[in-house]
Amino acid sequence: MTTANQGTRVLVLNSGSSSVKYQLLDMRDASRLAVGLVERIGEETSRLKHTPLATGGGAREQNGPIADHAAALKAVAAELAADGLGLDSPELTAIGHRVVHGGLKFSAPTVITDEVLAEIERLVPVAPLHNPANITGILTARALRPDLPQVAVFDTAFHTTMPESAARYAIDVATADEHRIRRYGFHGTSHAYVSRETARLLGKAPEDVNVIVLHLGNGASASAVRGGRCVDTSMGLTPLEGLVMGTRSGDIDPAVTFHLKRVAGMSVDDIDVLLNKKSGLVGLCGDNDMREIRRRCDEGDEKAQLAFDIYIHRLKKYIGAYYAVLGKVDAIAFTAGVGENAAPVREAAIAGLEELGLAVDGELNAVRSDTARLISPEYARVAVAVVPTDEELEIAQQTYELVTPGANS
């Protein structure tokens, strides 16, 4: 798409059910001009925290009720305007939106038209917690700047390159097709960014590198990336499948749901809440903060230790599985809140995998840094890296390249 607007700024919006995260970036040098968060939208205790990085000013906070997403974005616009970065600036060339579920139709960033919006709405049944909030953010931003390109960048897009052998579940094909049941995968912007940055760290082109990416936050997912293309990922139809997460169970025998309904008398909604919000680390030990879990482990807490051991066991299984899928692995990259900051998780996940060419250097692993780095010893056949993710930059880059002719040339 071409546009007469030759500005270089992109506003990135990540609209959740009760929050809006935002960043304003200048794509000439990918610098951040402002960042912020509106949380607890619709409550009396709403809060807006805004940091104007371009002016060097300190963070500002507003506390008090913010009724809805429209009010939230208007408040964000006012904060930006106060710093001379208003949404009416000719420098603003597009608004990029994180959209969690794009199904199979959207495999790339897409300018949002009425038809695109209708398709995002049709996907609500497979992303009931996420797509409605994303839609609300899009509608509000369109109302504020109807003349500006609005771009959807989909969490699922990076995973659309999976072969059918990885994406299909072994259930009746007609039923699966009718109800769009397949593996879609999530955290795609993070997996795309981190796999590419890992290749850069190794001094190679993405198409020449095979990477296992471990996105470990409160939500967690793994991906197998061959030559820059995803060939498998741990999350499935929804973000529930795969690794043990903060509050999600990850992989579980599907018959557990039947058992809970028949024996415990739980409703489908009850089971949904159990598996998504009361399972994972919090279900195992009452905490979903890895820092607190490690503190408890160090004090000899058996529940915390078991939760940690289960978390690591599942992680090792996926490392081994994706090693087998790829055949040859050049690097394993840890990212997101836990992956970037929890050295004990990285050490435990790699321990015992020396026969696969994997090892972690204790001193390198212990270093705290916000830059991409290798933590494996020089003799290791497979590099182990810590690569801070930057989903907002990935969204901004994809948005800018789509709306600006020659931006990626």
Secondary structure, DSSP 8 states (H G I E B T S, - for coil): ---S----EEEEEEE-SS-EEEEEEETTTTEEEEEEEEESTTSTT-EEEEE-TTTT---EEEES---SHHHHHHHHHHHHHHTT--TT-TTEEEEEEEES--TTT--S-EE--HHHHHHHHHTGGGSTTTHHHHHHHHHHHHHH-TTS-EEEEETTGGGGGS-HHHH--SS-HHHHHHTT-S---S-HHHHHHHHHHHHHHTTS-GGG-EEEEEEESSSEEEEEEETTEEEEES--SSTTSSS--SS---S--THHHHHHHHHS---HHHHHHHHHHS-HHHHHHS---HHHHHHHHHTT-HHHHHHHHHHHHHHHHHHHHHHHHHSS-SEEEEEHHHHHH-HHHHHHHHTT-GGGT----HHHHH---SS-EE-S-TT-SSEEEE----HHHHHHHHHHHHHSTTTT-
